[in-house]
Amino acid sequence: MSGLDHLGVSASDYPRSRAFYAAALAPLGIKILMEFSDPGREVSGFGGDRPFFWVSGGGAHQGRIHIACSAASRAEVDAFHRAALAAGGTDNGAPGLRAHYHPSYYGAFVHDLDGYNIEAVCHAPE
């Protein structure tokens, strides 16, 4: 089956971004699984059973990026939002239903430290 395997973003302040993602993604069961130095920059791989989201140093991307992470429950979406704000993110949409996507779409949005739009979403009905 074909599909998205992994994605990566570069950060303007790698240590702060690493800490932000570690805190914000923990409620979703996503943690740092790998860390290494790529020539000239540090890299962290986040995931559950394998790394699928990579954060590296090297400066922030100069375009718009939206990353959506699956949540198993609405409570996980709420916890993600709280953790991301506590870790230095800024609100870009409080947890709630987004019925214009579909009746059970429950999501929350934050901007990370470089302004990337990070979302947690649960598609299951309450």
Secondary structure as UniProt FT lines:
FT   STRAND          7..10
FT   HELIX           14..25
FT   HELIX           26..28
FT   STRAND          31..38
FT   TURN            39..40
FT   STRAND          41..47
FT   STRAND          51..56
FT   STRAND          66..70
FT   HELIX           74..86
FT   TURN            87..88
FT   STRAND          90..97
FT   TURN            99..101
FT   TURN            103..104
FT   STRAND          106..111
FT   TURN            113..114
FT   STRAND          117..122
//
